[in-house]
Amino acid sequence: MKVFVFSYRDFDEAEYFTKCSQELGIELGICREAPSLENLNLAEGYEYISILTSKIDSPLLEKMKELGIRMISTRTIGYDHIDCAKARELGIQISNAPYSPNGVADYAIMLMLMASRKMKHIMERSDIQDFSLKGIQGREFASFTVGIVGTGRIGKTVLKHLSGFGCKLLAYDLYPSQEAEQYATYVSLEELFAQCDLISLHTPLTEDNYHMINAESISRMKERVILVNTARGGLIDSEALIEGLEKGKIGAAALDVVEKEFGLYYFDLKSEVLDNRELAILKSFPNVIVTPHMAFYTDRDVHDMVYASLKSCLLASRGEENPWRVQ
């Protein structure tokens, strides 16, 4: 069978695409750019395509349908960049690519520790040889009550890894997990907001939880609360977050994802004016850490995403059960 790969990266994915395609017996078509109306014709003759986090909207999907594309496999665990409702309407299947939860879980904990110890401020001052202590006193992490919103594979792994730090752990999920209950106490979202010194988000983005962190929910949180987001930018209202930081209600934030990041992250834009005012403001705060959606970025996770994307296409072509298909 054949799979056409968009957003193909030579510097990290290439070796895994070569290895996995040979292992699975798949012929690859390659484009290093994201799919667009201008380059989509390159995938003519291919029924299966692999993409990254580029926006797949209605016009693109309609063009894909014209070309006979039957399935879009995103090399990401999230798929909110795809208009799934339109894809279903057109009969185009969607699949995602889960990977080991350790990479994101460990990265989230790293951000928690950095935010609680004012590490951004410390490093910036060290760069200019300011080795004074005033203003960089951190908070002891073991004394925190930490709230984990979302206890899927990553959230559960975060809880497991945090269990050795001595923190009190609370959790919220629409579907509680017995495994997570070994480490945390489930509470309502309102209780979690009210009781936690640090809140970390690990839930997919849906219409129901869009801007779950907003002005109203922030008002119910503890003073100097720390917010960590390695899930999806749309879970946090950026304007409300900025206001909370400016007023001192929010003590710190560590964000691997932000709103309106499409078209920004994974590109070299150092000479460009960015069309994201909120991101520019957030980056300017000494108590806000911003990284470019890379919590997943380990050798194992890149391999897993490439393999799952290709294997998903192979299973679909054979009509076999596909654990990665998005229903």
N, C-alpha and C positions, 0 to 999 in steps of 0.2 A: 504493500500500500504506500500512499504518498501523503505527506503532511507539509504544508507551507508554513514557514516560521517567519513571523514579523518581529521587529525589534530584537533581532538576533545580535548578541553581544560577543564579539571576538575575544575579548580579554578575560572572560570568565566562563561563559556558557559553552563556548565552542568545543572544548575538549569533552564536555559531558554530552552535547548533542552528537558528536562523532561516535562516542562510545555507546550511548543508549540507542541511537538509530541503527547501528550495526547489530547490537544485541537483539533488538526487536524486529529487525528486517524491514526498516522503514526508509523510504527514499525521501530526502528533504529538498524543499525549495527554500531559498533564503532571501530575506530582505532585511537590511539593517535599520530601516526606518519603521515607524509605527504605521499601521494600516490607515489609509486615507482614500478619499474618492479618486485621487490622482494616481495612486499606485496599486489599488486593489486588483486591477486587471492582471497583475503579476501572478495572482493566485488562480487564474483561470485554468481549469482542468484539475484542480485540487478540491476534494470534498471536505477536507479537514484542515483547519488552520490553528496555529498556536500564537498567542499574543501575550503582551504584558499589561501594564496598567493604563494603556491609552483608552480614551473615551470611545466607546462603540455605541453610536446613537442610531436613531431610526433611518436616516439616509444611508449610512454605511451598511446597516443590516439589510435594507432593501436591495442594495447593490450586491451584497453577498448572496442573497437569494437568487438574483438574476444569474450569478456566476455558478450556481449549483452547489454552494457551500452548505454542508449539512450540519457542521459542528464547529463551535469556537471553543478552544481549550485555552483558558488563561493560566499562565504560569505563576499564579498567585493564589493565596488562600481566599482572599476577598474577591468579590465579583460585582461590586456596586458600580464599577465603571462601565458595565454592560447594561443596556436596556433590556432586561430579561423578559419583561412583559411583551415587548415588541418581538423579541426572538421567538418566544413561544407562539405568538400569533403567526409568525412566518414559518414555523416548524423547524427552526434552527436550534439544535441542542447546545447546551452550555455545560462545560465542566470546569472545575477548579483544580488546584494542585496543592493539597495539604503537604506539609513537611514536618520534620521533627520540631516539636514545640520548644526544645531546649534553647535554641538560638534567641527567639523573641523573649522567652521567659527570663533568661539570664540578662539580656539587654535591658529589659524593664527594671529588673532589680538593680542593675548598674545605675540606671537613671534615678531610681529612688534614692540610692546612697549618695550620688553626686548632688542631687537637689537638697537633701537634708543636711549635707556638709558644706553647702555653698561653693561647690567645686569650680563652677564657671568663674565666679568672682576671684577665687584664689588663683586660678591659672592665669587669668587676664592680668592680675596684679603682679604675679611672678614674672610674666613676660617683660614687664617694664621695671623689673628689679625693685618692686615695692614689696618688701618682706615684713611689713608691719602686721599686727594682729587685729587692730580695731576694724570692726565691721564684718569679720569673717568667722565669727564663732558659730559653730554648727549645733545641731540638735542630736541627742543620742537616739539612734534608730531603735534600739531594743525597747525603749519606753513608748514607742508609737503604738497606736491602734491603726492597723492598715486594713483598708477596705478594697476588696477585689470585685469589680463589677464584671460579671461574665465568667463562668467556670467551665468553659469548654476545655479542649486539650491544653491550650496555652494557659488559661486561668488556673487550671488545676496544677499545672507544673509550677507556676509562680508560687502558689500556696505551699506546695511540697518543698520547694527550695527555700521559701521564707520561714518554714517551720523551725529551722535551726537558728534563727536570728533572735528569738525571744520576744518577738512582737505579739501583741494580741491580734488575731486575724478574724475579720468578719467578711462575709461574702453575700452577694446577691446574684440570683439568676432565676429566670422564669422556670427553669427546669433543674432543680437542685440535684447535685451529684453525691452519691454515697461516698465516693472516693474523696471528694473535696471536704466532706464532713469530718474526715479524719484529722483535718488540719484547721478548719475554720467553722465558725458558727454562722449559719444563714440568718439573715435579718431582712426586713423590708428595705427598699431603697431609701426611704425617708430616714430610717434608723441609721443606715450606713452613712448617709450624708451628715447626720447630726453627730455621730460618735467618732468619726475617723480623723486622725491627724494627717493621713495620707490616703488618697484614693487613686487607684490604678484601673484603667479601662481595658477590658479584654473581650469586647462583644462586637459582633458584626454590626454594620450600619443598616438600619431599616427605617421605614417611614415612621414607625412608632417611637424609635429612640433617637431620632434626629434632634440635635441640640438638647440632649438629656442634661447636659451641664449648661445651664443658662442662668440669667440673673436671679430668677426665683430660687433655683436649687442652690446656687452659690450662697444666697442669703441665709440658708438653713445649715450651712456648714460651719465647722469650728473656725475660730480665728486662726490665721496663719496656716490654713490647710495647704497641703502640697498636692498638686494634681499631676498625674503621669498618664500619658496617652501613647500607647504603641499599637492602637487598633485602627481607628478611622477618624480623620479630621472632623467630619461632620457631627461627631458625637458631642463636640464642644462648640458653643457659640463664641466665636473669637472676640466679638465686641464685648460680650459680658465678661469674658476672661480678662481682657485688657482692663476693663473698669475695676474688676476685683483686684487685680494686681496694683493698679494705681492707688486704690483706696487702702491697700494693705490687708484686705480681707484674705486674699490668697498670698501665702508666704512664699511660694515658689511654684514653678511649673516646669515639667520636662516633657517635651513633645517630639515624638518621632514622626508624627503625622499632623497636618494642619488642613484647614479648609482651603479649597481652591488650589491644591498642589498640582493638579494635572497640568502638564506642559511646563512645569518648573523642575521637579525632582528628576534626577538622573541625566540632566543636561548641564553643560558648561555654559553658564550665563553670567560670568563675572563682568562682562562688558555691557550687560543689558540693564535697562530699567525694568524692574519686576512689577507686574500688574497684580500686586497683592500687598496692599497697604498694611493689613493686619499682621502679615508675616514680618514686614519690616519693623513694625512697632515692637512685636514680641521679641525679635532678635536683639533689639536695643536694650532690653532690660537685663541688669546684671544677675537677676534671680530667675531667669528663664533660659533653659537649655533647649535648643532646637537642632534636631538632626534630620537628614533628608530621607526619611522612610527607609531605613536600612537595618532595622532590628533583626530582620530575617537573614541578613547577609553573612552567611557562613558557608564554608566549602560544602558541608553536608546538605544544607538547605538548598543551595543552588542546584546541586545534583538531584535532590529529591523533586524539585519543581520541574526540571527538564524531563526527568524520567516519568513522573506522573502525567505530565501533559501529553507526552508521546504515547504512553501505555493507554491512556484514556481514549485517545483517537483510535488506537488499534482495537481495543475492546468494542468500541462503537461500530467500527467497520465490520466486525465479526458478529455483531448482534448479541454479544455476551454481556453479562451483568457488569455494570460499571460503577464502582464505589465512589467515583469522583464526579458523577453526573449531578448537576444542579437541577432539582425537580421544580 
